[in-house]
Structure formats: structure tokens, C-alpha cells
Amino acid sequence: MNRFGLRGGLLACVALGLVAPVGCGEGSDGATTGADEDAGAAPADAGELDSALVDATTSDVVDDRRIEWDAGPDPEAPIVEAIWARGSIFCARLRRPTGTAMECWGNNTNGELGRGAVSQAGTTFKPFPIASAEAVGFKKIANNGSPLNGAVCAVTADDDLKCWGRGYGGGSPPQPSVPDEPLLTGIADVDMVEANACALTTNGNVACWGGNTQGQLGLGTRDFVNHPVPEEIPGFTADQVACGLTTTCAVKDGEVWCWGAIAQLGNGIGFGWNATPGKVLGLTDIKKVQTHRYATFALASDKTLWFWGILGSTTAYTPTKVLDPTPGDPNRVLSDVEDIAGRCVRFTSGKVRCFPLNATYELIEVPRVENAAVLEDSCALSSAGELRCWGANSYGQLGLPPTVLPMATSSVAMEL
């Protein structure tokens, strides 16, 4: 079996840009927390740990006594074909000599890992396959980032949307297995946050469900009633959709449309709400929109990045190009951006940098991430197949017990 290789130097959590300024913690839709970790456990850098073996007394789940990934009888390390890593649940499609499986780890309080069981302690730091024959063919896995009321959805190879864990609204018992019946059919993509979710159909329609306190479901009204059944937005189609806590945005023919809390709609107004899609003026040739907490980002085809909302100490109610200032050029525009996930950016160079959540406006490079080819909120997969992750480890999502590693202030090599 292969063990984790954990290496590196110390970098303060706020400086890395992965945590919030108050108690070094972020809400449930972010990639990192710190304030709710073990009270006496200080953030550790990867190089401070001995990864050879962890005694059972350090683990909060008896079945997860080892920190190495369970490679079974395979003499070779698996190949990571795909990765979905956000909040407290990480999943990867792993190809081994004996076959390919979709395996997940992290929080399982509500059965989010799809193993057919829940974990009372919530933590499962050793990956387990999703207990479904169709899981290996999942094209997308999304979760709502809520450890207390976690929901997970996947787009199957047959374009079905299947969801497990807990549904929006609470009150229902956990569903720890992938259901036989889909929630929706003909689905191309799905995005989820703590209170609401939206799915993009194969014909471009957008169907949303969950909370609607700011009109973020796009149904023409706002209310304080949970909507457990997805409803299509009338007369609206899109190419990509992204959910935020109170705002939803979509890309349609290179333009951006948003609805929900007005401060993140990019229309120049700071207060109020709009429950129907409205076009963000001044943006064209956009290939991806990312709504994250209090800021919305739009990635243009020329590899520049726009934002509106609140970004560090800067507030903008209309689209503004993200800057990357230097002492000699304080107005230099950020460039060569290939992708954005959460608050992190992947560049043409293969480097990854993340926006801090404190009152600063800068991008901090994630240490020891090289040649990144795929970016998720909390992980990057290199072109050589190296998977490195960072941030919170409240639920073992970094592959170690939280008692051993409360959080990683720089990237951790997940050597499978």
C-alpha cells in the first residue's frame, strides 16, 4: 500500500488565503475552516507530520485506523481520472489494475459518501467506493457543503440526476445510498450550495430547488418556504449555471445572467433582490461564471477575470476586472487565467493562487502545486497525476484524522 507523502514548510492560514479572518474559519460553502476545529490543535504544515502510522486512539472512527489509502491487493498506485473536492466531501474516480471505482471520503454524518451507512462521528478519512454499480460512470458529483445537513447529487452516464444524503429543508432521515429512481432526467450539470441547488438540462433549461429567501431560484418571487421539488425557470436557457448562497448566475451565449440578492447581480445596485434572470451589462465572451459567498467571478475567453460583489476590502456593484498589482504597476490586470473554482484560480503556468477571505485584495499562491491541469475548490490534479489538497480537515477530507491534522496551511500530497 502507498502512504501519504506529507512535506513542506509553514505558511499562516490567513496568508495562504484559504480561511476567513475571524477565528480562521469560513462558512459551510467554503473550502476551509479553522475556528471549529479541535480547540487545542494548531494548524499544521504538511512537513510537521509523521505519516507512517496512526494509532487507533487518534482516530474518531474505529474502521479508519490507517492513514494510507486502501489500495487493496493492487501493487501499483491507482490513476486519478477525475476529482470533485469541495467542503467536507471529496470524491475521485480511481483506475486500478483490477478495475475502476468512484471512491469518496470525508463527512458521512448523513450518508453523503453513498456507502449505504452513516458515520455517527461523521469522519471517514479512508476512501470507500460509492455502493452503486453506476457510480463509476458518474460525470459530475456535487455537494451542498453543509456538514450538518449534507446533500450530494451526481449526474450519471445516462444523464440522470441522483441525490442522496439529506434533501433541502431538513426533517427527512438520511438517505445513505444512491437511489434507484432519479430526481431529474436529461441533466447535463448540477451545482449546489448550502440552501439551494440548480441543474442544467441537456436542452439548456435551468431547474432549481431549495431555499428562496432572495429569489435565488429564479421563479419570479421570493419566499421563506423550502422548495424540495425542482422547478424550471420559465423561458430561460443557459450554457452553464453556478449557485451562490443568495445569488444564482448563468452563462448564456457568452453573456452572464444573474438573479437573487441584488448586491451580487452586477447591476449597480447594492440592496434588494430580483427573482428573475437579468443580464449583467458590459460582459461578453464569458466562458465560466463562479458565484462564491459574497463575490461573483466571470472568466473571459481572453483569460482575464471579472468580479462584482465583495472581494476582500473592495466592493463593486458592476463588473470590474480583477487586478494583480505590483509595486511598479498597481493597476496591472490579472491575466493567463485558465479556470476558477471556489476562490482559487488556475493559471496557464499550472500554478494555483487563492483569494484570501480577510480584508486584503490579493492572490496567494498555494505552495507545492505544480502543473495543475484540474482545479477543484480544495484540490488540484497535476498533468502528471499528482493530487494535492489543502485547507480544512474537520472531517478527514485530507485523508488524515482531524486529531492529527486539523488543517493544512499548504497543499498535502495525496499519494495513492
Secondary structure, DSSP 8 states (H G I E B T S, - for coil): ----B-------HHHHT-S-SSTT---TTSS---TTS-TT---B-GGG---S---GGG-SSTT----S---TT-SS--EEEEEEEETTEEEEEEEETTEEEEEEEEE-TTSTT-SSS--TT-EEEEEEE-S-TTGGG-SEEEE---SSS-EEEEE-TTS-EEEEE--TTS-S--B-S--SS-SBSSEEEEEE-SSEEEEEETTSEEEEEE--TTSTT-SS---SS-EEEEEEEEEEE-SEEEE-SSEEEEEETTEEEEEEEGGGTTSS--S-EEEEEEE-TT--SEEEEEEETTEEEEEETTS-EEEEEEETTEEEEEEEE-B---SS-TT-B---EEEEETTEEEETTS-EEE--SSS----EE-TT--SEEEE-SSEEEETTS-EEEEEE-TTSTTSS-TTT-SEEEEEEE---
